[in-house]
């Protein structure tokens, strides 16, 4: 393999602090999850025509619209999350909704991986991940597969980590297996929202 085909990955240095502070990451994940649930429940409990909005979304875009939205937010580094859809699709049939969201999320991460792998030499690609690149490279370099799993399940930016995984040439098979963890993440958040609705009456 030619040298320019590989992006150097810094070797782990045991003398420095861990790349991911597991305790802090767990706390942050719980806080973000609770915030998501509270905001979702607040939106649902507001006297707003959410059913009409969901119906409008179904009429205008339906599952294809959901697919495109999730694909975009999990492919590109945009200030949005697939979680935004949950309050407005709570009355939809769960299996097709969660299946479409999961597939779109995995496809988005996969597209991001190949953007990073094939186009990493372009200034645009490097600028896009510049704010997270150094930490992302250390995460992938130290944890490999499990670094992508962390991003798939936690508040770590999945799309950005997917790009970086491609840039450092993490083997695609390992990346794809890690990206499959988006399925329990999507399904788990949906069930937690439903449980919150039941608990709050």
Backbone bond lengths (Angstrom), bond angles and torsions (degrees), N, CA, C in turn:
res aa  C-N    CA-C-N  psi(-1)  N-CA   C-N-CA  omega(-1)  CA-C   N-CA-C  phi
1 X - - - 1.472 - - 1.526 108.88 -
2 X 1.323 117.03 133.99 1.449 120.39 178.13 1.523 110.72 -66.01
3 X 1.310 114.39 148.60 1.459 119.02 -175.15 1.512 112.39 -60.63
4 X 1.357 116.09 -37.53 1.455 118.06 -176.67 1.519 112.99 -71.34
5 X 1.346 116.80 -8.48 1.457 119.55 179.32 1.517 112.11 -80.32
6 X 1.299 117.82 -6.67 1.462 120.64 -177.54 1.517 109.99 -119.94
7 X 1.317 114.47 139.02 1.461 120.09 174.32 1.513 107.27 -96.36
8 X 1.337 119.60 125.31 1.466 120.64 -177.14 1.516 111.72 -62.01
9 X 1.319 114.73 137.18 1.457 121.61 178.00 1.513 108.17 -111.39
10 X 1.317 119.31 121.04 1.465 120.86 179.95 1.522 111.03 -58.73
11 X 1.340 115.06 136.23 1.457 119.13 177.97 1.517 109.71 -71.59
12 X 1.347 116.85 143.35 1.464 119.29 178.62 1.523 111.13 -59.46
13 X 1.277 117.10 137.83 1.459 123.11 178.73 1.516 108.38 -114.62
14 X 1.338 117.59 106.63 1.470 119.87 -176.30 1.513 113.23 -64.32
15 X 1.337 117.68 -13.35 1.460 119.21 -178.36 1.511 112.95 -81.38
16 X 1.333 117.10 -12.18 1.460 120.03 -179.97 1.511 109.37 -100.43
17 X 1.331 115.43 167.38 1.450 120.08 -179.88 1.520 110.15 -65.60
18 X 1.335 118.60 153.18 1.452 120.54 178.69 1.520 111.11 -56.65
19 X 1.359 115.07 147.61 1.459 120.67 178.24 1.513 110.35 -61.04
20 X 1.323 115.84 -41.33 1.459 121.06 178.85 1.514 108.39 -119.76
21 X 1.305 116.49 117.82 1.455 121.81 174.04 1.524 106.72 -79.91
22 X 1.337 116.02 103.09 1.459 120.55 -172.59 1.521 112.05 -56.95
23 X 1.325 116.54 -43.89 1.458 119.15 -179.53 1.513 112.49 -60.95
24 X 1.332 115.60 -47.23 1.463 119.28 179.58 1.523 111.13 -65.01
25 X 1.336 116.52 -37.64 1.463 119.60 179.98 1.519 110.86 -65.03
26 X 1.344 116.98 -40.51 1.463 120.25 178.25 1.521 109.99 -63.71
27 X 1.343 116.18 -46.03 1.467 119.63 179.53 1.520 110.54 -61.09
28 X 1.330 116.74 -45.00 1.459 119.96 -179.34 1.524 111.00 -64.33
29 X 1.339 116.56 -38.81 1.462 119.91 178.91 1.522 110.97 -62.91
30 X 1.345 116.11 -43.15 1.465 120.05 179.45 1.520 110.34 -64.80
31 X 1.336 116.81 -43.01 1.469 120.28 179.83 1.521 110.82 -62.41
32 X 1.331 116.56 -45.71 1.470 120.09 179.70 1.518 110.70 -63.98
33 X 1.340 116.44 -40.89 1.457 120.09 179.42 1.521 110.91 -63.20
34 X 1.337 116.76 -45.43 1.464 119.95 178.63 1.527 110.98 -63.45
35 X 1.328 116.25 -40.32 1.469 119.34 178.15 1.520 110.63 -62.57
36 X 1.326 116.02 -42.45 1.465 120.12 177.84 1.522 111.06 -60.86
37 X 1.326 116.24 -45.43 1.461 119.73 -179.12 1.525 110.96 -64.54
38 X 1.330 116.74 -43.38 1.464 119.80 -178.88 1.525 111.43 -64.40
39 X 1.318 116.69 -43.90 1.467 119.73 179.24 1.521 110.59 -65.13
40 X 1.331 116.34 -41.97 1.464 120.00 179.56 1.525 111.01 -62.84
41 X 1.335 116.03 -45.53 1.462 119.65 179.12 1.524 110.91 -65.25
42 X 1.324 117.15 -37.94 1.463 120.94 178.31 1.518 110.73 -62.54
43 X 1.335 116.51 -44.52 1.462 120.17 178.80 1.521 111.12 -62.75
44 X 1.333 115.23 -40.15 1.462 119.36 -178.31 1.520 110.89 -69.10
45 X 1.361 116.76 -38.16 1.463 120.24 -177.36 1.528 113.44 -78.68
46 X 1.319 117.02 -16.61 1.464 118.85 176.96 1.519 109.98 -63.26
47 X 1.297 114.81 150.80 1.466 119.19 179.15 1.526 109.47 -80.25
48 X 1.324 114.31 65.87 1.458 120.96 179.74 1.523 108.81 -120.24
49 X 1.302 117.83 149.99 1.468 120.87 -178.33 1.521 111.75 -76.38
50 X 1.339 116.29 62.27 1.455 118.94 -176.88 1.521 111.93 -64.01
51 X 1.351 115.74 -34.48 1.450 117.81 177.85 1.522 110.30 -61.32
52 X 1.345 115.71 -40.64 1.459 119.21 178.72 1.524 110.75 -65.70
53 X 1.336 115.71 -38.59 1.462 118.79 178.56 1.527 110.55 -64.81
54 X 1.326 116.34 -43.51 1.458 119.32 178.32 1.519 110.64 -63.22
55 X 1.342 115.79 -41.69 1.461 119.14 178.06 1.526 110.63 -62.79
56 X 1.355 115.82 -39.89 1.465 119.22 178.40 1.523 110.88 -63.80
57 X 1.349 115.30 -40.72 1.455 119.11 177.43 1.520 110.77 -62.79
58 X 1.339 115.88 -40.51 1.460 119.63 179.55 1.525 110.88 -65.26
59 X 1.352 115.32 -41.64 1.467 118.52 -179.36 1.524 111.37 -67.33
60 X 1.314 116.19 -40.99 1.463 119.68 -174.09 1.523 112.84 -83.36
61 X 1.317 115.56 -38.90 1.462 117.92 -176.11 1.508 113.75 -128.23
62 X 1.330 115.97 -36.03 1.455 120.33 -178.60 1.520 111.64 55.83
63 X 1.313 115.96 -150.15 1.460 120.41 179.70 1.527 112.40 -62.47
64 X 1.353 118.99 -36.97 1.472 117.50 175.07 1.530 112.46 -60.30
65 X 1.339 116.90 -37.96 1.460 119.73 177.35 1.514 111.92 -64.49
66 X 1.346 116.38 -41.91 1.465 121.03 176.34 1.524 109.84 -60.63
67 X 1.330 116.08 -43.98 1.464 121.22 -179.33 1.527 110.88 -58.52
68 X 1.331 116.37 -48.39 1.467 120.52 -177.83 1.527 110.65 -63.93
69 X 1.340 117.02 -42.96 1.463 120.45 -179.41 1.525 110.84 -60.11
70 X 1.333 116.99 -50.21 1.467 120.44 -178.08 1.526 110.35 -65.61
71 X 1.328 116.66 -40.66 1.466 120.16 179.30 1.526 110.81 -58.13
72 X 1.313 116.76 -43.53 1.468 120.70 -178.34 1.524 111.21 -67.34
73 X 1.350 117.70 -47.81 1.471 119.08 -174.65 1.519 111.93 -70.94
74 X 1.350 118.37 -24.14 1.459 119.70 178.75 1.522 113.15 -98.34
75 X 1.338 117.11 -2.81 1.461 120.57 172.13 1.516 110.72 -93.97
76 X 1.324 115.98 -44.68 1.463 121.34 -173.54 1.529 110.70 -108.52
77 X 1.314 115.21 155.80 1.464 120.51 -179.89 1.523 108.95 -84.71
78 X 1.312 115.08 82.60 1.461 122.06 -178.89 1.528 108.95 -115.73
79 X 1.339 117.96 152.97 1.474 121.13 -179.03 1.520 111.98 -78.82
80 X 1.314 116.06 62.84 1.465 121.26 179.73 1.516 107.95 -152.09
81 X 1.326 115.49 161.96 1.458 121.26 -178.76 1.516 109.30 -139.28
82 X 1.315 115.49 150.79 1.468 119.38 176.76 1.521 111.87 -61.18
83 X 1.343 117.31 -21.05 1.463 121.03 -179.92 1.523 112.58 -62.11
84 X 1.325 117.06 -21.90 1.460 120.23 179.44 1.518 112.17 -60.32
85 X 1.317 117.08 -22.67 1.463 120.32 -177.64 1.521 113.07 -78.95
86 X 1.321 117.91 -25.84 1.461 120.20 -170.79 1.530 114.64 -57.90
87 X 1.334 119.59 -46.86 1.473 117.63 -178.92 1.522 113.46 -62.92
88 X 1.328 116.66 -25.56 1.461 120.29 -174.14 1.523 113.11 -98.18
89 X 1.329 116.94 -0.75 1.470 120.23 179.25 1.523 110.87 -126.96
90 X 1.329 116.29 19.80 1.466 119.07 -173.85 1.516 112.84 -65.16
91 X 1.336 118.66 -22.90 1.455 120.93 179.62 1.512 113.76 -90.65
92 X 1.323 116.94 1.23 1.468 120.09 -178.37 1.526 110.21 -77.78
93 X 1.312 115.79 158.00 1.467 120.96 176.28 1.528 107.79 -64.10
94 X 1.340 117.92 124.87 1.467 120.00 -170.62 1.526 115.22 -61.86
95 X 1.336 117.84 -46.68 1.468 118.79 -170.65 1.523 113.17 -59.88
96 X 1.344 119.15 -52.45 1.471 117.11 178.97 1.522 112.92 -65.02
97 X 1.341 117.43 -37.13 1.464 119.89 179.98 1.523 111.05 -62.14
98 X 1.339 116.56 -51.81 1.456 120.33 -176.85 1.520 111.45 -68.69
99 X 1.331 116.74 -33.08 1.467 120.00 177.34 1.520 110.65 -64.60
100 X 1.334 116.14 -46.66 1.465 120.36 -179.69 1.525 110.72 -63.77
101 X 1.332 117.00 -44.07 1.463 119.95 179.99 1.526 111.20 -63.61
102 X 1.327 116.97 -41.41 1.466 120.38 -179.07 1.521 111.21 -65.71
103 X 1.331 116.27 -47.01 1.468 120.21 -179.48 1.527 110.45 -62.74
104 X 1.337 116.59 -44.05 1.464 120.11 -179.72 1.526 111.30 -63.50
105 X 1.339 116.84 -38.84 1.458 120.40 179.89 1.523 111.17 -65.55
106 X 1.327 116.65 -44.20 1.467 120.63 178.87 1.524 110.40 -64.68
107 X 1.332 116.29 -42.51 1.462 119.64 177.89 1.528 111.14 -63.71
108 X 1.343 116.44 -39.24 1.459 119.74 177.92 1.519 111.89 -61.46
109 X 1.339 115.96 -46.65 1.457 119.32 177.33 1.520 112.14 -61.70
110 X 1.344 116.30 -38.67 1.461 120.77 179.20 1.526 111.24 -64.82
111 X 1.329 116.68 -43.31 1.466 119.58 176.19 1.527 110.86 -61.52
112 X 1.336 116.09 -41.79 1.455 119.61 177.38 1.522 111.87 -61.31
113 X 1.339 116.16 -40.19 1.466 120.88 177.66 1.524 110.65 -57.83
114 X 1.343 116.03 -47.58 1.466 119.19 -177.15 1.520 111.95 -72.99
115 X 1.337 117.41 -29.59 1.470 119.07 172.60 1.528 109.33 -60.41
116 X 1.332 115.66 -47.68 1.453 119.60 179.72 1.516 112.67 -65.23
117 X 1.321 117.19 -39.27 1.469 120.54 -175.53 1.527 112.64 -73.24
118 X 1.327 116.51 -41.64 1.462 120.08 -174.40 1.522 113.39 -90.71
119 X 1.341 116.47 -25.79 1.459 119.33 -172.46 1.524 112.82 -119.28
120 X 1.350 117.68 18.27 1.457 120.14 -173.85 1.527 112.89 -61.50
121 X 1.339 117.17 -22.83 1.460 120.45 -177.34 1.524 112.56 -78.38
122 X 1.349 117.60 -10.77 1.458 120.17 -178.83 1.531 110.37 -78.92
123 X 1.318 118.16 136.55 1.474 120.67 179.59 1.525 112.75 -56.61
124 X 1.336 117.15 -36.34 1.467 120.02 -179.47 1.522 111.18 -60.00
125 X 1.321 116.47 -43.51 1.464 120.44 -178.15 1.523 109.86 -65.40
126 X 1.316 116.98 -43.65 1.462 119.81 -179.24 1.528 111.71 -66.86
127 X 1.320 116.28 -37.99 1.471 118.91 178.35 1.521 111.05 -65.88
128 X 1.327 116.52 -36.03 1.460 120.86 -176.93 1.519 111.82 -61.09
129 X 1.325 117.20 -38.56 1.467 120.66 -176.76 1.526 112.12 -105.17
130 X 1.332 117.18 9.46 1.468 120.38 -172.79 1.524 112.55 -57.00
131 X 1.326 117.30 -39.54 1.456 120.12 -176.29 1.514 114.10 -68.63
132 X 1.336 117.10 -18.25 1.459 120.41 -176.58 1.525 111.50 -123.19
133 X 1.340 116.96 -1.88 1.460 120.20 -169.38 1.524 113.20 -59.77
134 X 1.333 117.24 -50.87 1.460 119.93 -174.97 1.526 111.28 -59.48
135 X 1.331 116.19 -46.70 1.462 119.10 -179.62 1.522 110.44 -68.33
136 X 1.343 116.59 -40.21 1.463 120.06 179.93 1.512 112.10 -62.12
137 X 1.336 116.90 -41.11 1.462 120.70 178.42 1.523 110.09 -63.18
138 X 1.333 117.00 -41.52 1.469 119.45 178.97 1.524 111.05 -64.92
139 X 1.345 116.35 -39.69 1.466 119.64 179.10 1.520 110.46 -62.38
140 X 1.342 116.72 -49.16 1.463 120.26 -179.52 1.522 110.38 -66.29
141 X 1.346 116.58 -40.66 1.456 119.72 -179.48 1.516 112.85 -63.54
142 X 1.318 116.80 -36.53 1.463 120.08 -177.01 1.522 112.58 -87.97
143 X 1.330 116.74 -40.75 1.459 119.71 -172.74 1.523 113.81 -106.81
144 X 1.343 117.89 -17.65 1.456 120.59 178.81 1.518 112.43 56.65
145 X 1.316 115.23 -121.60 1.469 123.21 179.75 1.526 111.68 -50.73
146 X 1.326 116.42 -45.45 1.460 119.90 -175.39 1.527 112.06 -70.44
147 X 1.311 117.84 -22.54 1.455 119.95 174.08 1.515 111.72 -64.96
148 X 1.331 116.13 -39.98 1.466 120.32 177.06 1.524 110.06 -70.23
149 X 1.336 116.97 -37.89 1.467 120.25 176.96 1.530 110.09 -59.40
150 X 1.333 116.70 -44.34 1.467 120.21 177.81 1.521 111.14 -56.86
151 X 1.333 115.84 -44.23 1.464 119.38 -179.84 1.521 111.55 -67.99
152 X 1.328 116.38 -31.98 1.466 120.02 -179.56 1.522 112.00 -69.82
153 X 1.333 116.71 -28.96 1.465 120.58 -172.81 1.522 114.50 -105.32
154 X 1.322 117.45 -20.64 1.463 121.01 -169.90 1.531 111.07 -119.08
155 X 1.348 116.94 -178.40 1.467 119.26 178.11 1.526 115.14 -69.02
156 X 1.340 119.48 -4.65 1.459 118.76 172.96 1.528 108.62 -55.41
157 X 1.335 118.75 139.84 1.472 120.98 -174.39 1.528 112.45 -69.69
158 X 1.340 116.21 106.66 1.457 121.52 -174.75 1.522 112.15 -61.54
159 X 1.330 117.41 -45.43 1.466 119.39 -177.42 1.529 110.67 -63.25
160 X 1.319 117.15 -42.97 1.462 120.56 -179.07 1.520 111.37 -65.87
161 X 1.339 117.12 -44.17 1.460 120.47 178.50 1.524 110.35 -64.14
162 X 1.332 117.60 -33.76 1.469 120.74 177.36 1.526 110.40 -63.67
163 X 1.328 116.54 -44.83 1.470 119.94 177.29 1.526 110.19 -59.01
164 X 1.342 115.92 -46.34 1.461 120.00 -176.69 1.523 110.79 -66.98
165 X 1.335 117.57 -36.39 1.468 120.36 176.75 1.520 110.48 -58.85
166 X 1.328 116.64 -39.21 1.462 119.87 175.61 1.516 111.84 -69.12
167 X 1.322 117.24 -40.36 1.465 121.27 -178.50 1.522 111.77 -62.65
168 X 1.329 118.07 -36.88 1.466 120.89 179.50 1.522 111.60 -92.19
169 X 1.343 115.36 5.90 1.464 122.43 173.94 1.528 113.14 60.58
170 X 1.321 116.17 42.22 1.463 119.64 168.08 1.525 106.98 -58.92
171 X 1.339 119.41 132.26 1.469 119.89 -178.43 1.527 111.25 -51.82
172 X 1.331 115.41 134.21 1.460 119.43 -173.34 1.522 112.08 -59.95
173 X 1.342 117.49 -38.83 1.460 118.98 -178.54 1.523 111.29 -58.88
174 X 1.323 115.73 -41.02 1.464 119.56 179.78 1.524 110.44 -70.00
175 X 1.327 116.54 -40.16 1.459 118.83 176.69 1.523 110.78 -59.76
176 X 1.329 116.94 -46.16 1.461 120.09 -175.52 1.525 111.06 -64.56
177 X 1.335 116.84 -41.13 1.466 119.49 177.41 1.530 110.52 -61.25
178 X 1.331 116.54 -39.19 1.467 119.77 178.37 1.522 111.05 -67.93
179 X 1.335 116.96 -37.84 1.467 120.69 -179.41 1.522 111.86 -64.89
180 X 1.333 117.59 -24.13 1.467 120.40 178.46 1.528 112.18 -62.77
181 X 1.336 117.05 -17.16 1.460 120.16 176.55 1.526 112.21 -68.94
182 X 1.331 117.33 -8.06 1.461 119.21 172.67 1.533 110.69 -64.85
183 X 1.329 117.28 -25.96 1.471 120.17 -178.72 1.522 110.72 -63.14
184 X 1.359 119.47 -56.86 1.475 117.61 177.86 1.522 112.75 -63.06
185 X 1.315 118.05 -27.26 1.457 120.33 177.43 1.526 110.07 -66.04
186 X 1.321 118.42 -48.54 1.466 122.25 -179.96 1.522 110.33 -64.33
187 X 1.324 116.19 -49.48 1.465 120.57 -178.07 1.524 110.64 -64.65
188 X 1.330 116.89 -42.06 1.458 120.42 -178.63 1.514 112.95 -63.12
189 X 1.325 117.46 -43.39 1.467 120.07 178.46 1.527 110.77 -64.17
190 X 1.324 116.86 -38.35 1.468 119.91 179.71 1.529 110.27 -63.52
191 X 1.329 117.08 -45.08 1.464 120.34 -179.78 1.526 111.16 -66.18
192 X 1.313 117.49 -37.21 1.464 119.50 177.43 1.524 111.21 -63.62
193 X 1.327 116.65 -38.51 1.459 119.67 177.07 1.523 110.74 -64.55
194 X 1.328 116.79 -42.48 1.466 119.80 178.42 1.523 110.92 -63.75
195 X 1.343 116.45 -39.87 1.465 119.91 178.10 1.524 110.38 -63.72
196 X 1.332 116.78 -40.20 1.459 120.09 177.58 1.513 112.23 -62.00
197 X 1.329 116.51 -38.95 1.464 120.35 177.61 1.523 111.21 -64.14
198 X 1.340 116.04 -40.65 1.468 119.52 179.37 1.527 110.88 -65.91
199 X 1.326 116.64 -41.48 1.460 120.27 -177.58 1.523 112.50 -68.42
200 X 1.323 116.05 -30.77 1.466 119.32 -178.93 1.523 112.56 -93.40
201 X 1.326 115.45 4.78 1.465 119.67 176.42 1.490 113.63 76.02
